[in-house]
């Protein structure tokens, strides 16, 4: 079990593989912020709540079928014990059948005290647990991973970068993809010419009004071409 000092926002992970953390979250912006105490991370080993000497946490699916299912009673013990320490944060289960993770939900979670994330394995968890503990199911995409740990890292990274002090410039967050319903406009830097391609003249003009209009037009073009679903929603709101 990993414990961190008191922090303004904390992610609490319930997993049978807690040693996967912090993993990538211990590097770059999130890692620096973790070391500086801008957010915290607790990793709870679900096997600590098993009731047999083999530390079993799963069993065969009712009705037959392949694989194993994480037991409701064991998971409930882990959740209930952890809730005594973090009672007022959302409880999320990373699941391919959950609602898609959106930037809006990420921003909402960044305003909470933290989040508790249940990471599944094998064929998933007993459905009765999800209903009995009012667990929110979230998906990071229409594909299946070996477990919920990597998905949890994606969610945490998305939230942590929005926390105060993690990213120096708040302006950089405002222009990113999904923040205003559009994909981000193209970015360029030195050298001015590379392999026969040049930076668009408007970006070198010094005219911030023209630059702003160009960036908006490019963001709209990319969204229209690459994400018709986003474009339809964006246009419907204007």
RODO-2510 file (C-alpha; in nm, 4 decimals, decimal comma):
residues 238
     n   res          X          Y          Z
     1     x     0,0000     0,0000     0,0000
     2     x     0,1413     0,3384    -0,1024
     3     x     0,0532     0,6418     0,1098
     4     x     0,1128     1,0054     0,0234
     5     x     0,1188     1,3205     0,2315
     6     x    -0,1895     1,5385     0,2541
     7     x    -0,2646     1,6925    -0,0860
     8     x    -0,5408     1,9086    -0,2317
     9     x    -0,6438     1,6391    -0,4838
    10     x    -0,5844     1,2672    -0,4462
    11     x    -0,6353     0,9625    -0,6647
    12     x    -0,7075     0,6421    -0,4731
    13     x    -0,6596     0,3230    -0,6769
    14     x    -0,8045    -0,0178    -0,5945
    15     x    -0,6240    -0,2863    -0,7932
    16     x    -0,4863    -0,6369    -0,7701
    17     x    -0,1695    -0,4978    -0,9321
    18     x    -0,0888    -0,1863    -0,7273
    19     x     0,2799    -0,2001    -0,8233
    20     x     0,1830    -0,0733    -1,1679
    21     x     0,1535     0,2709    -1,0070
    22     x     0,2684     0,5403    -1,0353
    23     x     0,4156     0,4107    -1,3616
    24     x     0,4036     0,6874    -1,6246
    25     x     0,2306     0,9122    -1,3716
    26     x     0,5628     0,9365    -1,1902
    27     x     0,7262     1,1063    -1,4884
    28     x     0,7047     1,4435    -1,6645
    29     x     0,4463     1,6995    -1,5482
    30     x     0,2401     1,4605    -1,3382
    31     x     0,5492     1,3138    -1,1729
    32     x     0,6914     1,6524    -1,0838
    33     x     0,3536     1,7637    -0,9494
    34     x     0,3304     1,4435    -0,7440
    35     x     0,6723     1,5053    -0,5898
    36     x     0,5802     1,8672    -0,5175
    37     x     0,2609     1,7630    -0,3413
    38     x     0,0218     1,9197    -0,5921
    39     x    -0,1689     1,5911    -0,6002
    40     x    -0,1533     1,2604    -0,4181
    41     x    -0,1729     0,8912    -0,5009
    42     x    -0,2810     0,5995    -0,2827
    43     x    -0,2721     0,2427    -0,4145
    44     x    -0,4824    -0,0183    -0,2366
    45     x    -0,4176    -0,3882    -0,2965
    46     x    -0,7567    -0,5597    -0,3288
    47     x    -0,5970    -0,8909    -0,2277
    48     x    -0,5442    -0,7483     0,1213
    49     x    -0,9189    -0,7912     0,1683
    50     x    -0,9361    -1,1569     0,0633
    51     x    -1,0576    -1,4036     0,3232
    52     x    -0,8594    -1,7184     0,2378
    53     x    -0,4925    -1,8050     0,2653
    54     x    -0,4532    -1,7960    -0,1118
    55     x    -0,5742    -1,4334    -0,1190
    56     x    -0,8353    -1,5211    -0,3820
    57     x    -1,0375    -1,2329    -0,5256
    58     x    -1,2202    -1,3976    -0,8163
    59     x    -1,4321    -1,6977    -0,9121
    60     x    -1,5920    -1,8585    -1,2170
    61     x    -1,8789    -1,6770    -1,3954
    62     x    -2,2303    -1,7706    -1,2884
    63     x    -2,3995    -1,9476    -1,5790
    64     x    -2,0686    -2,0688    -1,7178
    65     x    -1,8306    -1,9192    -1,9663
    66     x    -1,4600    -1,8423    -1,9956
    67     x    -1,2439    -1,6459    -1,7574
    68     x    -1,2954    -1,5318    -1,4007
    69     x    -1,4978    -1,2549    -1,2353
    70     x    -1,3895    -1,0371    -0,9425
    71     x    -1,6068    -1,1126    -0,6386
    72     x    -1,8537    -0,8563    -0,5070
    73     x    -1,7899    -0,9339    -0,1393
    74     x    -1,4130    -0,8901    -0,1628
    75     x    -1,4389    -0,5703    -0,3650
    76     x    -1,7044    -0,4304    -0,1301
    77     x    -1,4754    -0,4891     0,1676
    78     x    -1,1966    -0,3000    -0,0098
    79     x    -1,4243    -0,0132    -0,1130
    80     x    -1,5962     0,0224     0,2247
    81     x    -1,2673     0,0274     0,4142
    82     x    -1,1207     0,2839     0,1772
    83     x    -1,4353     0,4969     0,1941
    84     x    -1,3644     0,5557     0,5632
    85     x    -1,0548     0,7523     0,4591
    86     x    -1,1903     0,9159     0,1411
    87     x    -1,5684     0,9434     0,1892
    88     x    -1,6519     1,2344    -0,0378
    89     x    -1,4988     1,1545    -0,3774
    90     x    -1,6520     0,9973    -0,6911
    91     x    -1,6131     0,6198    -0,7216
    92     x    -1,5320     0,5137    -1,0768
    93     x    -1,4918     0,1750    -1,2440
    94     x    -1,2865     0,1790    -1,5641
    95     x    -1,4936    -0,0273    -1,8069
    96     x    -1,5182    -0,0619    -2,1880
    97     x    -1,8960    -0,0501    -2,1507
    98     x    -1,8922     0,2747    -1,9526
    99     x    -1,9758     0,6233    -2,0713
   100     x    -1,6961     0,7775    -2,2804
   101     x    -1,4552     0,9973    -2,0878
   102     x    -1,4907     1,3591    -2,1997
   103     x    -1,2992     1,6761    -2,1297
   104     x    -1,6052     1,8082    -1,9507
   105     x    -1,6043     1,5125    -1,7097
   106     x    -1,2283     1,5514    -1,6621
   107     x    -1,2744     1,9164    -1,5680
   108     x    -1,5528     1,8233    -1,3259
   109     x    -1,3297     1,5651    -1,1577
   110     x    -1,0500     1,8214    -1,1242
   111     x    -1,2858     2,0245    -0,9076
   112     x    -1,3468     1,7355    -0,6661
   113     x    -1,1331     1,6477    -0,3626
   114     x    -1,0071     1,3516    -0,5592
   115     x    -1,1306     1,0276    -0,7101
   116     x    -1,1447     0,6600    -0,6173
   117     x    -1,0893     0,4263    -0,9117
   118     x    -1,1651     0,0551    -0,9194
   119     x    -0,9505    -0,1325    -1,1726
   120     x    -1,1032    -0,4505    -1,3058
   121     x    -0,9274    -0,7608    -1,4344
   122     x    -1,0234    -1,0865    -1,6043
   123     x    -1,3891    -1,0773    -1,7210
   124     x    -1,4756    -0,7803    -1,5007
   125     x    -1,6574    -0,7439    -1,1684
   126     x    -1,9775    -0,8851    -1,0239
   127     x    -2,2658    -0,6653    -1,1450
   128     x    -2,4190    -0,6565    -0,7983
   129     x    -2,1245    -0,4554    -0,6692
   130     x    -2,1725    -0,1832    -0,9327
   131     x    -2,5358    -0,1445    -0,8362
   132     x    -2,4904    -0,1694    -0,4593
   133     x    -2,2111     0,0887    -0,4370
   134     x    -2,3444     0,3328    -0,6996
   135     x    -2,0282     0,3124    -0,9092
   136     x    -1,9825     0,5304    -1,2175
   137     x    -1,8538     0,3352    -1,5188
   138     x    -1,6189     0,5237    -1,7528
   139     x    -1,4564     0,4115    -2,0786
   140     x    -1,1533     0,5644    -2,2490
   141     x    -1,2387     0,4118    -2,5868
   142     x    -1,4104     0,1387    -2,7841
   143     x    -1,1498    -0,1276    -2,7215
   144     x    -1,0555    -0,3723    -2,4469
   145     x    -0,7438    -0,3630    -2,2282
   146     x    -0,6019    -0,6356    -2,0045
   147     x    -0,7176    -0,4425    -1,6994
   148     x    -0,8313    -0,1052    -1,5750
   149     x    -0,4932     0,0189    -1,4551
   150     x    -0,3794     0,1761    -1,7826
   151     x    -0,7210     0,3350    -1,8313
   152     x    -0,7037     0,4764    -1,4784
   153     x    -0,3672     0,6332    -1,5600
   154     x    -0,5197     0,8038    -1,8638
   155     x    -0,8009     0,9504    -1,6555
   156     x    -0,5664     1,0647    -1,3789
   157     x    -0,3205     1,2263    -1,6188
   158     x    -0,6026     1,4166    -1,7878
   159     x    -0,7229     1,5490    -1,4518
   160     x    -0,3849     1,6239    -1,2938
   161     x    -0,2743     1,8557    -1,5742
   162     x    -0,5762     2,0760    -1,4966
   163     x    -0,4871     2,1160    -1,1287
   164     x    -0,3515     2,4536    -1,0139
   165     x     0,0252     2,4817    -1,0495
   166     x     0,0778     2,1737    -1,2647
   167     x     0,0955     2,3570    -1,5982
   168     x     0,2506     2,7018    -1,5913
   169     x     0,0311     2,8763    -1,8476
   170     x    -0,3459     2,8548    -1,8147
   171     x    -0,3724     2,9976    -2,1678
   172     x    -0,2184     2,6808    -2,3110
   173     x    -0,5036     2,4761    -2,1626
   174     x    -0,7729     2,6989    -2,3102
   175     x    -0,6592     2,6443    -2,6704
   176     x    -0,6284     2,2661    -2,6526
   177     x    -0,8454     2,0166    -2,8349
   178     x    -1,1908     1,9582    -2,6809
   179     x    -1,1727     2,2563    -2,4428
   180     x    -1,4052     2,4699    -2,6572
   181     x    -1,5728     2,1979    -2,8586
   182     x    -1,3118     2,2041    -3,1358
   183     x    -0,9912     2,0202    -3,2161
   184     x    -0,6773     2,2261    -3,1675
   185     x    -0,5364     2,4262    -3,4580
   186     x    -0,1999     2,3230    -3,6165
   187     x     0,1205     2,4244    -3,4373
   188     x     0,4560     2,5243    -3,5893
   189     x     0,7999     2,6264    -3,4651
   190     x     1,1568     2,6753    -3,5968
   191     x     1,3070     2,6180    -3,8465
   192     x     1,1013     2,8423    -4,0767
   193     x     1,1505     2,5987    -4,3662
   194     x     1,1837     2,2219    -4,3264
   195     x     1,1938     1,9643    -4,6078
   196     x     1,0387     2,2132    -4,8471
   197     x     0,7539     2,3051    -4,6130
   198     x     0,7247     2,6524    -4,4642
   199     x     0,5406     2,8015    -4,1698
   200     x     0,2198     2,9761    -4,2873
   201     x     0,2959     3,3442    -4,3506
   202     x     0,0106     3,4620    -4,1292
   203     x     0,1818     3,3161    -3,8213
   204     x     0,4907     3,5271    -3,8924
   205     x     0,2967     3,8471    -3,9615
   206     x     0,2823     3,9748    -3,6057
   207     x    -0,0853     4,0583    -3,6615
   208     x    -0,2526     3,8872    -3,3660
   209     x    -0,5998     3,9542    -3,5013
   210     x    -0,5244     3,7721    -3,8280
   211     x    -0,3461     3,4949    -3,6387
   212     x    -0,6475     3,4435    -3,4129
   213     x    -0,8849     3,4229    -3,7097
   214     x    -0,6544     3,1778    -3,8914
   215     x    -0,6299     2,9530    -3,5855
   216     x    -1,0055     2,9527    -3,5364
   217     x    -1,0628     2,8694    -3,9039
   218     x    -0,8087     2,5855    -3,8911
   219     x    -0,9600     2,4449    -3,5721
   220     x    -1,3015     2,4440    -3,7378
   221     x    -1,1640     2,2843    -4,0559
   222     x    -0,9898     2,0029    -3,8685
   223     x    -1,2927     1,9354    -3,6510
   224     x    -1,5240     1,9293    -3,9534
   225     x    -1,2947     1,6891    -4,1429
   226     x    -1,1826     1,4576    -3,8633
   227     x    -1,4641     1,4620    -3,6086
   228     x    -1,8033     1,5130    -3,7758
   229     x    -1,9691     1,4208    -3,4448
   230     x    -1,7935     1,7040    -3,2633
   231     x    -1,8600     1,9444    -3,5494
   232     x    -2,2307     1,8676    -3,5460
   233     x    -2,2476     1,9270    -3,1706
   234     x    -2,0428     2,2458    -3,1990
   235     x    -2,2573     2,3867    -3,4762
   236     x    -2,5720     2,2963    -3,2894
   237     x    -2,4620     2,5085    -2,9975
   238     x    -2,4063     2,8230    -3,2036
***
